[in-house]
């Protein structure tokens, strides 16, 4: 399974990873990192809960605002009507512990690999380099709505806040709004000769195929030109326009201003 990133600014080498099943050592390393990160998140929740008890803190204002919204909602419902009313928040409900456990039974690429390998080692450093080269622009990471993306963000919430990383999601069931999907098709065409010549699943053959995939994604000049076009705002707006004008169920309400 391939994971990669693209941007109109092609001065930075584009990240490209090929996921493979973990060995015991890799799984052990990720398990330790997961435990440490969960403990870090729990400490943050405990801190927020304590701060919420103190008048005037940001956490206390957030907690009071939540209950003020609940009170406004409940006040809008007729007095004798029982259904539709909401419960007021407790501090425990307002600041909850995240349930982020790895399910070893499922196997495959999951949020833990995505957080510590794709995000932490590749995407976040790449994002910072792009933002540094474009200080007058706000850089966004555009991903689809796959569950591992959201769980990985929850797991690395502190780092995302610390580095001021911005995300934007396209609507559900709108793969054509992801320019990177079109780049994968471009890459596939450039890999045609390799695909035809590959007739074995031997480890050495797989490794060579991975090298060729990465070489095209990161160094191929023709592909780089396609990246600059398909990642442009004009191209993205064209995708959004065609998607909005399509007949249901293919249409969506994507906001062009984003």
C-alpha positions as CSV (number, residue, x, y, z in Angstrom):
1,X,0.0,0.0,0.0
2,X,1.4,3.4,-1.0
3,X,1.2,6.6,1.0
4,X,2.4,9.9,-0.4
5,X,2.0,13.6,-0.4
6,X,2.1,16.3,-3.1
7,X,2.1,20.1,-3.2
8,X,2.4,22.8,-5.9
9,X,5.7,23.9,-4.3
10,X,8.0,21.2,-5.7
11,X,11.2,22.6,-4.1
12,X,10.8,20.0,-1.3
13,X,11.1,16.3,-2.0
14,X,7.6,14.8,-1.8
15,X,7.2,12.1,0.9
16,X,6.4,8.6,-0.4
17,X,6.1,5.5,1.7
18,X,5.2,1.9,0.9
19,X,3.4,0.2,3.8
20,X,4.4,-3.4,4.6
21,X,3.4,-5.7,7.5
22,X,5.4,-4.9,10.6
23,X,7.9,-7.3,12.1
24,X,8.0,-7.9,15.8
25,X,10.6,-5.2,16.5
26,X,8.7,-2.6,14.6
27,X,5.4,-3.6,16.3
28,X,7.1,-3.3,19.7
29,X,8.5,0.2,19.0
30,X,5.1,1.4,17.9
31,X,3.4,-0.1,21.0
32,X,5.8,1.8,23.3
33,X,5.2,5.0,21.4
34,X,1.5,4.5,21.6
35,X,1.6,3.9,25.4
36,X,3.7,7.1,25.9
37,X,1.5,9.2,23.7
38,X,-1.7,8.0,25.4
39,X,-0.2,8.8,28.8
40,X,0.7,12.3,27.5
41,X,-2.9,12.8,26.3
42,X,-4.3,11.6,29.7
43,X,-2.1,14.1,31.4
44,X,-3.4,16.9,29.2
45,X,-7.0,15.9,30.0
46,X,-6.3,15.9,33.7
47,X,-4.7,19.3,33.4
48,X,-7.7,20.7,31.5
49,X,-10.1,19.2,34.1
50,X,-8.2,20.9,36.9
51,X,-8.1,24.2,35.1
52,X,-11.8,24.0,34.3
53,X,-12.5,24.3,38.1
54,X,-10.7,27.6,38.2
55,X,-12.8,30.7,37.3
56,X,-11.4,32.8,34.5
57,X,-9.3,30.1,32.8
58,X,-9.7,29.2,29.1
59,X,-10.9,25.7,30.1
60,X,-13.4,27.2,32.6
61,X,-14.8,29.5,29.9
62,X,-15.1,26.7,27.4
63,X,-16.9,24.5,30.0
64,X,-19.3,27.4,30.9
65,X,-19.9,28.1,27.2
66,X,-20.9,24.5,26.5
67,X,-23.5,24.5,29.3
68,X,-24.7,28.0,28.2
69,X,-25.4,26.5,24.8
70,X,-27.2,23.6,26.3
71,X,-29.4,26.0,28.4
72,X,-30.3,28.1,25.4
73,X,-31.2,24.9,23.5
74,X,-33.4,23.6,26.3
75,X,-35.1,26.9,26.8
76,X,-36.2,26.9,23.2
77,X,-38.1,23.7,23.8
78,X,-41.7,23.9,25.1
79,X,-41.8,23.5,28.9
80,X,-44.0,20.3,28.8
81,X,-42.1,18.7,26.0
82,X,-39.6,16.1,27.3
83,X,-37.9,14.9,24.1
84,X,-35.2,16.9,22.5
85,X,-33.7,18.3,25.7
86,X,-30.0,18.0,26.3
87,X,-28.0,17.1,29.5
88,X,-25.7,19.7,30.9
89,X,-22.0,18.9,30.7
90,X,-20.0,17.6,33.6
91,X,-16.3,18.4,33.5
92,X,-15.6,14.7,32.8
93,X,-17.9,14.9,29.7
94,X,-16.5,18.2,28.5
95,X,-12.9,16.9,28.8
96,X,-12.9,13.2,27.9
97,X,-10.1,10.6,27.7
98,X,-9.6,9.5,24.1
99,X,-10.1,5.7,23.6
100,X,-7.1,4.9,21.3
101,X,-6.4,1.3,21.4
102,X,-4.7,-0.7,18.7
103,X,-6.7,-3.8,17.5
104,X,-4.1,-6.4,16.7
105,X,-6.7,-8.8,15.3
106,X,-7.4,-6.6,12.3
107,X,-3.8,-6.2,11.2
108,X,-3.0,-3.9,8.3
109,X,-2.4,-0.3,8.1
110,X,-3.9,1.5,11.1
111,X,-3.9,4.8,12.9
112,X,-0.8,4.0,15.0
113,X,1.4,3.4,11.9
114,X,-0.2,6.4,10.3
115,X,0.4,8.7,13.2
116,X,4.0,7.7,14.1
117,X,5.4,6.9,10.6
118,X,3.3,8.8,8.0
119,X,2.5,11.9,10.1
120,X,5.4,12.3,12.6
121,X,8.3,11.2,10.4
122,X,7.2,12.4,7.0
123,X,4.1,14.6,6.7
124,X,4.7,17.1,9.6
125,X,8.4,17.8,8.7
126,X,7.3,18.2,5.0
127,X,4.5,20.6,6.1
128,X,6.9,22.7,8.1
129,X,9.3,23.0,5.2
130,X,6.5,24.0,2.8
131,X,5.2,26.6,5.4
132,X,8.7,27.9,5.9
133,X,9.2,28.5,2.2
134,X,5.8,30.2,1.9
135,X,5.6,32.4,5.1
136,X,2.8,34.6,3.7
137,X,0.5,31.7,2.9
138,X,-1.5,29.4,5.1
139,X,-0.7,25.8,4.2
140,X,-3.5,23.2,4.6
141,X,-3.3,19.4,4.6
142,X,-6.1,18.0,2.5
143,X,-7.1,14.4,3.2
144,X,-10.2,12.3,2.8
145,X,-12.4,11.1,5.6
146,X,-10.8,7.7,6.3
147,X,-11.1,6.8,10.0
148,X,-7.3,6.2,10.4
149,X,-6.7,9.9,9.5
150,X,-9.0,11.2,12.3
151,X,-7.7,8.8,14.9
152,X,-4.1,9.6,14.1
153,X,-4.9,13.3,14.5
154,X,-6.5,12.6,17.9
155,X,-3.4,10.7,18.9
156,X,-1.0,13.5,17.9
157,X,-3.3,16.4,18.9
158,X,-0.6,18.0,21.0
159,X,1.9,18.0,18.2
160,X,-0.6,19.3,15.7
161,X,-1.4,22.2,18.1
162,X,2.2,22.8,18.8
163,X,3.2,23.1,15.1
164,X,0.0,24.9,14.2
165,X,-0.8,22.4,11.5
166,X,-4.0,23.0,9.6
167,X,-6.2,20.3,8.1
168,X,-9.1,20.4,5.7
169,X,-11.4,17.6,4.7
170,X,-13.4,17.1,1.5
171,X,-17.0,15.9,1.7
172,X,-17.6,12.2,2.3
173,X,-17.8,10.0,-0.8
174,X,-16.0,12.5,-3.0
175,X,-12.8,10.9,-4.1
176,X,-12.7,12.9,-7.3
177,X,-12.2,16.0,-5.2
178,X,-8.8,14.6,-4.2
179,X,-6.2,15.7,-6.8
180,X,-3.8,13.2,-5.4
181,X,-6.1,10.4,-6.7
182,X,-5.5,11.7,-10.2
183,X,-1.8,11.8,-9.6
184,X,-1.9,8.1,-8.6
185,X,-3.4,7.4,-12.1
186,X,-0.6,9.5,-13.7
187,X,2.0,7.5,-11.7
188,X,0.4,4.3,-12.7
189,X,0.7,5.2,-16.4
190,X,4.4,6.0,-15.9
191,X,4.9,2.6,-14.2
192,X,3.3,0.7,-17.1
193,X,6.6,-0.8,-18.3
194,X,7.5,-1.9,-14.7
195,X,4.1,-3.4,-14.2
196,X,4.3,-5.4,-17.4
197,X,7.9,-6.7,-16.7
198,X,7.0,-7.7,-13.1
199,X,6.2,-11.4,-13.1
200,X,7.4,-12.4,-9.6
201,X,6.4,-11.7,-6.0
202,X,9.9,-12.3,-4.7
203,X,11.2,-9.9,-2.0
204,X,13.9,-8.5,-4.3
205,X,11.4,-7.8,-7.1
206,X,9.0,-6.1,-4.6
207,X,11.9,-3.9,-3.3
208,X,12.8,-2.9,-6.9
209,X,9.2,-2.1,-7.6
210,X,9.0,0.1,-4.5
211,X,12.1,1.9,-5.5
212,X,10.7,2.6,-9.0
213,X,7.4,3.9,-7.5
214,X,9.3,6.3,-5.2
215,X,11.6,7.4,-8.0
216,X,8.7,8.5,-10.1
217,X,6.8,10.2,-7.2
218,X,9.9,12.1,-6.0
219,X,12.2,12.7,-8.9
220,X,10.5,12.2,-12.3
221,X,10.3,15.5,-14.2
222,X,7.2,14.7,-16.2
223,X,5.4,13.7,-13.0
224,X,6.6,16.9,-11.2
225,X,5.0,19.0,-14.0
226,X,1.7,17.1,-13.4
227,X,2.0,17.7,-9.7
228,X,2.2,21.5,-10.2
229,X,-0.9,21.4,-12.4
230,X,-3.1,19.0,-10.4
231,X,-2.3,20.6,-7.1
232,X,-3.0,24.1,-8.3
233,X,-6.0,26.0,-7.0
234,X,-7.4,26.4,-10.5
235,X,-7.4,22.6,-11.0
236,X,-9.0,22.0,-7.5
237,X,-11.7,24.6,-8.2
238,X,-12.5,22.8,-11.5
239,X,-12.9,19.5,-9.6
240,X,-15.2,21.2,-7.1
241,X,-17.3,22.8,-9.8
242,X,-17.8,19.6,-11.7
243,X,-18.7,17.7,-8.5
244,X,-21.3,20.3,-7.5
245,X,-22.9,20.3,-10.9
246,X,-23.0,16.5,-11.2
247,X,-26.3,14.6,-10.7
248,X,-26.9,13.0,-7.4
249,X,-25.5,10.9,-5.8
250,X,-22.3,12.3,-7.2
251,X,-22.9,16.0,-6.4
252,X,-21.8,17.6,-3.2
253,X,-21.8,21.0,-1.4
254,X,-18.1,21.7,-1.3
255,X,-17.3,25.3,-0.5
256,X,-15.1,26.8,-3.1
257,X,-13.9,29.5,-0.7
258,X,-12.0,26.8,1.2
